[in-house]
């Protein structure tokens, strides 16, 4: 199993731009993931819920135990401070913007979900360590293009790669690597 870490510093909005405007600039709001029922979608970000994401990961592992499989984790740091200083609406705008960037820079075959209040997971089916590392680096780069005004908000991106048979341990391995991000 391979692990990689990619720190990024988020900037949600352009200088002087309102957070609500940033979510509507250039990119559409997050498209609903294909094949998900309404109760399997996170209502704030429009991606899969934690349970739907983990169920999909388990199913992929069972269907293709020998196939390459990777799991990317994105953790957003500084949201609690942003919520206190600027309001929950700005924190929610950051989460929607992060989810939008993740959807924009992942493949249609990848599954994106919200793991917790401030973290996302991405299943990269059929992707080994090299491709997963490249995907994580690309996400880290694009997440680093966001701006949250004067409040520092960071995204840490990690990836764990293995085979379908490792599906159950990949999220924990990626989360453990996040702990090393500092």
Secondary structure, 3 states (H helix, E strand, C coil): CEEEEEEEEEEECCCCCCHHHHHHCCCCCCCCCCCCCHHHECCCCCCECHHHHHHHHHHHHHHCCCCEEEEEEEEEECHHHHHHHHCHHHHHHHHHHHHHHHHHCCCCCCEEEEEECCEEEEEEECCCHHHHHHHHHHHHHHHCCCECCCCCEEEEEEEEEEEHHHHHHHHHHHHHHHHCCC
